[in-house]
């Protein structure tokens, strides 16, 4: 990602800048960068970056924190001077130093920085139950201060769904796939035509996205419905054959069946891709091997690709139009 130049934000006509801190395992790096590309339209080189575009940190399984930048400066004293000049005021606030480089900065030094900032803000500090957290850190040679938010998604809770299968997509992967499918259009209408136990459906619903799920296996479909009920979501899953679908969607997310529970032939896989082409403008297709020739033969154009590993499996993720 081309890093944005940090400048002081006193000019009210300038676009607001946001600082993001991300994290991923080595197996998720490729998927994370693809998700960032679709959320921010650029690929970060580091595990932190600047953007003029705001994304709620809880949308992504990889964004840890965000600072909505208010002031920047060459030194901490520059930040403090801006606070004093502008009479920055908050009620029930807390200042938190954000460690983005894994530097060995001591606890005492972090607390000293937080104290210097907080002492000069008008209003009352609140350590236990703050209404506003202000994040301060040094990045790209500049100090930044702004309103801090962190990822509050329910991914760990979603891992506790009552019905799950070892071969199912993980919740982090599923959430990233939804973000890739919709990009920043949260009003997209999407479908998971082979939804299994509903992992993708649950992640989309948790972000307020309009999604429908279809599952041909009656037992799995029933378990998927129970998973949705467990988390308090309306039932949007239908036990039925995707090939009978007449509705059209902005995007489809297809974890292509590969015959673990019931035999699935290549012919049936191609039929699924063909129907996906008919019902969706965009498709995110997940396979266990490269299936480009079959995807292309169904009339799709391949616009992007990435992969993610899970145990001994490598899942190929192909984005098609």
N, C-alpha and C positions, 0 to 999 in steps of 0.2 A: 504494500500500500504506500503511495506517495504520502509522506507525512505532511500534515498541514502546519503552516507556520503559526507558532503561538505568538499572538499579539495581545496587548492590553485591550480589554473590551469596553472602554469608556465610550466609544463611538456607538451610539444606540442604533445606527443604521446597519451595523455589521451583523452578519449571521452569527447565531450563537454556536459555540463550540462545545463538544462533549468529549470527555476522556473515558475510554473503555479499557477494562482489565479483563482478559480472557484466560481460560485454562483448558487444557485437553491432555489426554494421554497420547502416547506415541501412536497408538492404534486409531485414534480419533482425529489426528491432525488433518488428514486429507478431507474428511467430512466437515470439520470445523471451518477450514478455509473456504470450502464451497458454500457453507451457510453464510459466512461473513460476506462473501461475494454477492449473494442474493439479498442480504439485508442492507449492506453498505455500498455495494457496487464496486468494491475494491477488496483486494486480498491483503490482510496484514502480514508484515514480515516478522513482527514481534508478538509477544503475548500482551501487548497494550498498544493502543493507537488513538488517534484523534479523528473526529468526524464532525461535519456540520449537520449530520442526520441523527435524530433521536430514535432509539429503539429501547423499549422497556427491557431492562436486563433480564426480567423473568421470562421473556419470550424464548430465550436461547438457553440450551443446556451448557453453553460454553462461556457466556458472559457472566463474570463474577460481580463486577461493580461498574458503576458509572458516576462520573462527576460532571454535573452541568456547570461549566466554568463561568465564574463571575469575574475574577481578577487573575491576571498573570503578572509576573515580575521576574527580574533577573536575580533578586535576592528575596529572602523572607521579609526583610524590612520594607521592600517595595510593596509587598502584599499588605503589610500592616499599615503603611501610609495610605493606601487606597481605602482600607477599612475606615480609617480615621477621617479622611477627607470626605468620604461619602456617607459617613455616619451609619454604617451598616448595622442593622438592628434585627434581632430575632428574639422571640420569646420561647423559652424551654428548648434551647439549642444545645448541641454537643459538637465539639470539634474532634475529628478523628484523623490521625496521620495514616495515610494509605501507603503501605510498603509495596511498590510495584517492581522493584528490581531484585527482590530477595537480598537486599543489602543488609549487612550486619550492623544496623543502626540500633543503638542500645534503647532499652525501655525508657530510661531516664531522659535521653535526648528526644524521643518521640513525645513524651509527656511535656517536656519543656516547650517544644514547638506548638503543641496543642494549647498550652497555657498562654503563650505569647499571643496567639491568634484570638483565643476566647476572651482574654482580658480586655481587648480593645473593641469588642463587639458590644453595642448597646443592647440591653435586654438581660434576661435572666437565663443562666445556664441550667441545664437539667441533665444529670449524668445517667440516671436510671431509665427514665421514660421520656426521652426527648421527642419533641414534635418534628424537629428538623435536625439532621446531621450534616455538618459541613466537612467536606473532605479536603485535605491539604496534602500535597506531595510535590516532589521535584521530578520533572520528566523532560527529556530533550533539552536539558540545560536551563530550564525555566521552572519557577515555582508556580503552582496553580492552586486556586481555592474556588470551591463551588459547592452546590448542594449535592449531597451524596445519596445514592440509592444502590441497593444490592439485589441480587437474584433471590426471589422469594417463591420460586416455583415449587410445585408439589411433586417433584420427580421421585423422591425417596418414598413418599406416600403412595404414588402410583405403582411403584414396584411391589406393593403389598396387595395387588389385586388378587381376589380369591382364586381365579383360574388363570393359569399361565402354562406355557409349553416351552421347553428348553430351546426349541428352534425359532421361537418368536423373536421379532425385532425388539431390541431393548428400548426402554422409554427415552433414553437420550437420543438414540438414532431416530426413533419415530418422531420426536419433537423437531429435530433438525430437518427431517424430510418434509414435514409440514411447512416449515419456514422457507425451504427451498421452493416448494410448490406454489406458495402464495406470495412470496417475496414480501412487499410491504402493503399489499392489498388485502387487508383483513376482512374485507367484505366478499372475498372470493367464495364461490360455491364449489366445493370439492367432493370427491368420492373416493372411497377405498373399496373397490369391487371384489376384492378377495381378502376381507378384513380379518379373518382368523378370530382371535379372542379379543380384538378391538383395541390394540395398543395405539395404533395411529389415530383411531377415532377418538379415544380418550384425550390424547394430547391436543388434537385440534379443538375439541369441545372446551378444554381447559383454557384455551386462548380466545374463546368466543367465536370460533370460526364455524361457518355453516358447512357441515359434513354429513354425508350419508355412507353407511357401510352395508355391504352385501356379503353373505357367506353361504355357500352351497351346502356345506355339511351341517345337518340339523343340530347335532350335539354341540359342535363348536359354536354355532350361531346362538344357541341357547346360553352357553357359558359366557359368550361375549355380552349378551344382554344383561346377564347377572353382574358382570363386571361394571357395566355402566350404572346399574342400579346401586351397586356398592358405593360408588363415588357420588351418587346423587344426580346423575345426568339423565336427561330424557332418553328414551329408547329411540335411536336413529338407525338401528341395525335391522335389516330384513333378511330372513332366511329365504334365499332365492338364487336363481341363476342370473349372473350378470349379463348374459347374452340376451336376456329378455328386457333389459333396460331400454326405455325410450327417452328418458330425460338426458339433457346434455349438461356438462359441467365445465367450469373454468379450468380445473385441473384434476388429475387422478393420480393417486399414489398406489402402486401395484407391487406388492411383494409376491413375485411370480411363484405359484406353487411348484414344488419340485418332487412331489410324490412320497413324502415321508409317511403320511397317514393313509393315503390312498394313491393308487397308481396315477401318475400324470405323464402323459406322453408329450413329445415335442409338438405333435399336431395340436394338442389341447393348449399348450403354452402359446403357440402362434395364434390360435383362435382368441385367447385372452388379450393378446396384444392388439389383434385386429379390432376387437370390440372396444378396447380402450381408445383406439384411434377414432372410432365412430362417436364415442360419447364425451370425449374430453379434448379441449384445445391444447392443453399441456399435459405431459405425463412424466412422472418420476417413477422409473421402473427399476426394481431391485431384483437382481439375478445372482446365481451362484457361479456363473461363468459368463464370458463375453458372448452376448447374443446380438451383436450389432447387425449382422446380415439379416436376421429375422425381423428385427425392429425396423430396419430400413425397408425391407420387402413389404411391410404393412403400411407403408406410406408416411412414416414419421421421418423427420429430420432430427438428427442428434446434435444438440447444441452445447452440451456439457457432460462431464462425467467425473466421478470420484469413486472412492471405495472405502470400505470400513471392515475391520476384522472383528470377529467374535469367536474366540476359541480357535478351532481349526478351520473355521469358515472365513472366506473373504467374500464379502458381498459387493457386487458391482452395482453402482448406482448411476443410471443413465437418464439424463434430462432430455426430453424430446418435445418437439413442437409439431 
